[in-house]
Amino acid sequence: MSRAYPHTVTVWRRDGEDGERRAVWARRVLRGVRWIEARAKSSGMEDSARDEARLLVPRGTGGCGTSWEPRRGDRAMLGASSSPGPEPQALAVESVEPVRRGRAVDHYEATAR
C-alpha cells in the first residue's frame, strides 16, 4: 500500500432480501484506500456531533471503476471485516463523486455518516 492510500476498508452493498424479508448484503474489502475521520456538528443543535468520514478509492482498487463503484446507500467502516452484514459502527455512504484527471476517472470520493 502507498503512503497516500494506507488504509483497509470494508464496504457492504444491499443485495436484496432473503425468503424471510431480511436484507442480504454483498461485502467487499478494499486495501489501498484513504479513510479520513471527522466529527461533524449540526448547526443550531446542542450535542448533535456525529461520526463522519471521507473515503478516497483509487480507480482499479478492488475492481473500482471497472466492475464496481461506491454508491449512495453502501455501508462502510475502517478495517477488514468478515461479517456478512454491516457492523454496528459502519457508516452510511451519503454521496459519491468521481474525480477526473483529464478525461479518465482517477479516484472516487465518498462521504459517509
Backbone as JSON, one array per atom type, in Angstrom:
{
  "sequence": "MSRAYPHTVTVWRRDGEDGERRAVWARRVLRGVRWIEARAKSSGMEDSARDEARLLVPRGTGGCGTSWEPRRGDRAMLGASSSPGPEPQALAVESVEPVRRGRAVDHYEATAR",
  "N": [[0.83, -1.18, 0.0], [0.39, 2.27, -0.64], [1.72, 5.37, 0.7], [-0.09, 7.4, 0.34], [-2.5, 6.09, 0.19], [-3.16, 4.35, 2.62], [-4.96, 2.68, 3.98], [-7.31, 0.03, 4.95], [-10.57, -0.88, 4.14], [-13.92, -1.93, 4.75], [-16.7, -2.49, 2.73], [-20.19, -2.66, 2.43], [-22.88, -3.65, 0.38], [-26.3, -3.46, -0.13], [-27.99, -6.24, -1.27], [-30.46, -7.21, -1.95], [-33.17, -9.27, -0.63], [-33.73, -12.02, 1.64], [-35.66, -15.1, 1.85], [-37.13, -14.6, 4.11], [-37.52, -11.95, 4.2], [-35.34, -10.49, 5.1], [-32.53, -8.32, 4.96], [-30.02, -8.87, 2.52], [-26.59, -8.76, 2.13], [-23.79, -7.75, 0.12], [-20.38, -8.08, 0.55], [-17.32, -6.27, 0.45], [-13.88, -6.05, 0.7], [-11.58, -3.52, 0.74], [-8.31, -2.74, -0.01], [-5.7, -0.35, 0.25], [-6.77, 2.27, 0.23], [-7.93, 5.57, 1.25], [-9.01, 6.67, 4.36], [-10.6, 9.16, 6.02], [-11.33, 10.42, 9.03], [-13.78, 12.33, 10.87], [-15.51, 14.55, 13.13], [-18.67, 15.63, 12.84], [-20.67, 18.48, 13.42], [-23.95, 19.42, 13.85], [-25.48, 22.44, 12.93], [-26.99, 24.72, 15.2], [-28.01, 22.83, 16.96], [-27.7, 21.35, 20.09], [-25.21, 19.16, 21.38], [-25.09, 17.46, 19.11], [-23.17, 16.15, 17.66], [-21.71, 13.95, 15.27], [-20.33, 10.95, 13.85], [-18.29, 11.1, 10.97], [-16.96, 10.42, 7.76], [-14.57, 10.61, 5.13], [-13.99, 8.92, 2.21], [-11.52, 7.86, 0.06], [-11.1, 6.31, -2.93], [-8.97, 4.82, -5.1], [-9.16, 4.45, -8.65], [-9.52, 1.21, -9.92], [-8.87, -0.13, -7.59], [-9.8, -2.97, -5.93], [-11.45, -3.59, -8.07], [-12.73, -1.24, -8.52], [-14.33, 1.15, -10.47], [-14.21, -0.38, -12.72], [-15.57, -2.98, -12.51], [-17.11, -2.33, -10.4], [-18.37, 0.33, -8.37], [-18.28, 2.7, -5.69], [-21.34, 3.62, -4.06], [-24.21, 5.65, -3.2], [-25.88, 4.76, -0.22], [-24.45, 2.46, 0.32], [-22.68, 0.79, 3.0], [-19.97, 1.49, 5.15], [-16.83, 0.84, 6.79], [-13.84, 1.41, 8.68], [-11.14, -0.81, 8.38], [-10.75, -4.43, 8.03], [-13.43, -6.65, 7.72], [-15.16, -9.67, 8.41], [-17.8, -10.0, 8.61], [-21.04, -10.87, 7.43], [-22.97, -8.92, 7.11], [-23.43, -5.33, 7.55], [-21.36, -3.99, 10.12], [-22.16, -2.71, 13.42], [-20.88, -0.2, 13.78], [-20.5, 0.73, 11.22], [-20.68, 3.23, 8.71], [-23.12, 5.09, 6.82], [-22.96, 5.57, 3.36], [-23.32, 8.65, 1.89], [-22.84, 10.33, -0.26], [-21.2, 10.25, -3.45], [-18.52, 11.04, -5.52], [-16.96, 11.04, -8.67], [-13.55, 11.7, -9.32], [-11.79, 13.33, -11.72], [-8.89, 13.15, -13.8], [-8.02, 14.83, -16.34], [-9.72, 13.23, -18.92], [-10.16, 10.75, -17.81], [-11.33, 8.84, -14.97], [-9.78, 9.28, -11.92], [-9.96, 8.73, -9.16], [-12.44, 7.91, -6.62], [-14.45, 9.86, -4.48], [-16.04, 9.53, -1.48], [-18.55, 10.39, 0.88], [-19.4, 9.57, 4.14], [-21.73, 8.98, 6.77]],
  "CA": [[0.0, 0.0, 0.0], [1.16, 3.51, -0.71], [1.5, 6.33, 1.79], [-1.3, 8.19, 0.04], [-3.68, 5.23, 0.37], [-2.64, 3.35, 3.55], [-5.99, 2.02, 4.8], [-8.18, -1.06, 4.51], [-11.95, -0.53, 4.46], [-14.93, -2.89, 4.33], [-17.91, -1.85, 2.19], [-21.31, -3.57, 2.2], [-23.93, -3.15, -0.5], [-27.52, -4.25, -0.02], [-28.08, -7.07, -2.47], [-31.78, -7.83, -1.98], [-33.72, -9.85, 0.6], [-33.86, -13.47, 1.63], [-37.05, -15.57, 1.89], [-37.79, -14.08, 5.31], [-37.52, -10.49, 4.03], [-34.18, -9.88, 5.76], [-31.58, -7.77, 3.99], [-28.84, -9.66, 2.13], [-25.54, -7.8, 1.81], [-22.55, -8.18, -0.53], [-19.26, -7.46, 1.25], [-16.09, -6.08, -0.32], [-12.78, -5.49, 1.49], [-10.72, -2.73, -0.14], [-7.0, -2.39, 0.54], [-5.08, 0.7, -0.54], [-7.67, 3.42, 0.13], [-7.71, 6.54, 2.33], [-10.19, 6.89, 5.23], [-10.36, 10.37, 6.8], [-12.42, 10.55, 10.0], [-14.07, 13.65, 11.44], [-16.74, 14.66, 13.91], [-19.48, 16.72, 12.28], [-21.62, 19.02, 14.39], [-25.06, 20.07, 13.18], [-25.66, 23.81, 13.43], [-28.23, 25.01, 15.91], [-28.45, 21.74, 17.83], [-26.71, 21.01, 21.1], [-24.82, 17.75, 21.5], [-25.52, 16.73, 17.92], [-22.0, 15.7, 16.91], [-21.82, 12.58, 14.76], [-19.17, 10.49, 13.1], [-18.32, 11.34, 9.54], [-15.71, 10.01, 7.13], [-14.41, 10.76, 3.69], [-13.31, 7.74, 1.69], [-10.92, 8.05, -1.26], [-10.85, 4.98, -3.52], [-8.36, 4.93, -6.42], [-9.73, 3.61, -9.7], [-8.83, -0.07, -10.04], [-8.78, -0.79, -6.28], [-10.91, -3.9, -5.72], [-12.35, -3.54, -9.23], [-13.41, 0.05, -8.54], [-14.29, 1.84, -11.75], [-14.33, -1.34, -13.82], [-16.7, -3.87, -12.24], [-17.79, -1.89, -9.19], [-18.12, 1.69, -7.92], [-19.03, 3.0, -4.47], [-22.56, 4.36, -4.35], [-25.04, 6.08, -2.07], [-26.59, 3.65, 0.4], [-23.49, 1.48, 0.81], [-22.22, 0.97, 4.37], [-18.51, 1.37, 5.14], [-16.12, 1.01, 8.06], [-12.39, 1.25, 8.63], [-10.68, -2.14, 8.76], [-11.28, -5.6, 7.33], [-14.44, -7.37, 8.48], [-15.68, -10.88, 7.77], [-19.23, -10.03, 8.87], [-21.83, -10.88, 6.19], [-23.75, -7.69, 7.05], [-22.71, -4.2, 8.13], [-21.1, -3.92, 11.55], [-22.9, -1.58, 14.02], [-20.15, 1.05, 13.63], [-20.4, 1.1, 9.81], [-21.34, 4.48, 8.36], [-23.86, 5.06, 5.56], [-22.43, 6.43, 2.31], [-24.35, 9.62, 1.51], [-22.55, 10.91, -1.57], [-20.01, 9.74, -4.14], [-18.14, 11.86, -6.67], [-15.75, 10.63, -9.37], [-12.58, 12.78, -9.52], [-11.14, 13.06, -13.01], [-7.63, 13.75, -14.22], [-8.29, 14.83, -17.77], [-10.99, 12.55, -19.2], [-10.28, 9.49, -17.06], [-11.56, 8.89, -13.53], [-8.58, 8.96, -11.15], [-10.42, 8.09, -7.92], [-13.79, 8.26, -6.17], [-14.52, 10.43, -3.13], [-17.34, 9.25, -0.87], [-18.78, 10.91, 2.23], [-20.25, 8.63, 4.91], [-22.12, 9.45, 8.11]],
  "C": [[0.88, 1.24, 0.0], [0.88, 4.39, 0.51], [0.22, 7.12, 1.58], [-2.57, 7.4, 0.32], [-3.32, 4.07, 1.31], [-3.68, 2.47, 4.25], [-6.68, 0.84, 4.11], [-9.58, -0.73, 5.01], [-12.85, -1.67, 4.0], [-16.17, -2.12, 3.9], [-18.96, -2.93, 1.98], [-22.32, -2.88, 1.3], [-25.14, -4.06, -0.35], [-27.77, -4.94, -1.35], [-29.41, -7.81, -2.53], [-32.22, -8.32, -0.61], [-33.76, -11.36, 0.47], [-35.35, -13.83, 1.72], [-37.83, -15.07, 3.09], [-37.76, -12.56, 5.35], [-36.44, -9.79, 4.87], [-33.21, -9.41, 4.68], [-30.43, -8.75, 3.76], [-27.81, -8.64, 1.64], [-24.38, -8.47, 1.07], [-21.42, -7.39, 0.12], [-18.04, -7.38, 0.34], [-15.04, -5.43, 0.59], [-11.81, -4.81, 0.52], [-9.43, -2.38, 0.59], [-6.37, -1.33, -0.36], [-6.02, 1.86, -0.81], [-7.29, 4.41, 1.24], [-9.03, 6.78, 3.03], [-9.86, 8.08, 6.12], [-11.56, 10.57, 7.72], [-12.55, 11.98, 10.49], [-15.29, 13.53, 12.33], [-17.48, 15.86, 13.34], [-20.48, 17.18, 13.33], [-22.7, 19.77, 13.62], [-25.26, 21.46, 13.77], [-27.01, 23.96, 14.11], [-28.72, 23.92, 16.83], [-27.34, 21.43, 18.82], [-26.45, 19.51, 21.11], [-25.26, 16.92, 20.3], [-24.34, 16.29, 17.06], [-22.2, 14.26, 16.46], [-20.57, 12.24, 13.98], [-19.38, 10.77, 11.62], [-16.98, 10.89, 8.99], [-15.75, 10.34, 5.66], [-13.55, 9.59, 3.24], [-12.81, 8.04, 0.29], [-10.52, 6.68, -1.79], [-10.25, 5.16, -4.91], [-9.04, 3.99, -7.42], [-8.87, 2.35, -9.81], [-8.71, -0.82, -8.72], [-10.0, -1.68, -6.08], [-11.9, -3.91, -6.87], [-13.07, -2.21, -9.37], [-13.22, 0.75, -9.88], [-14.37, 0.92, -12.94], [-15.55, -2.24, -13.61], [-17.55, -3.4, -11.07], [-17.43, -0.44, -8.91], [-18.84, 1.9, -6.6], [-20.28, 3.79, -4.84], [-23.32, 4.69, -3.07], [-25.81, 4.88, -1.54], [-25.68, 2.52, 0.85], [-23.21, 1.77, 2.28], [-20.71, 0.72, 4.37], [-17.94, 1.55, 6.53], [-14.63, 0.79, 7.84], [-12.03, -0.14, 9.11], [-11.33, -3.24, 7.94], [-12.26, -6.32, 8.24], [-14.88, -8.6, 7.7], [-17.19, -11.0, 7.98], [-20.02, -10.01, 7.56], [-22.69, -9.63, 6.01], [-22.99, -6.57, 7.72], [-22.55, -4.3, 9.64], [-21.85, -2.71, 12.12], [-22.21, -0.22, 13.82], [-20.0, 1.51, 12.17], [-21.22, 2.36, 9.54], [-22.04, 4.33, 7.01], [-23.24, 6.04, 4.56], [-23.56, 7.33, 1.83], [-24.1, 10.25, 0.15], [-21.27, 10.3, -2.13], [-19.75, 10.62, -5.36], [-16.91, 11.26, -7.35], [-14.85, 11.86, -9.56], [-11.77, 12.43, -10.75], [-9.8, 13.78, -13.12], [-7.68, 13.7, -15.74], [-9.65, 14.18, -18.0], [-11.23, 11.33, -18.33], [-10.55, 9.74, -15.57], [-10.28, 8.44, -12.83], [-8.95, 8.21, -9.87], [-11.84, 8.55, -7.61], [-13.68, 8.8, -4.75], [-15.93, 10.22, -2.61], [-17.39, 9.88, 0.52], [-19.74, 9.97, 2.93], [-20.51, 9.21, 6.29], [-22.86, 8.34, 8.82]]
}
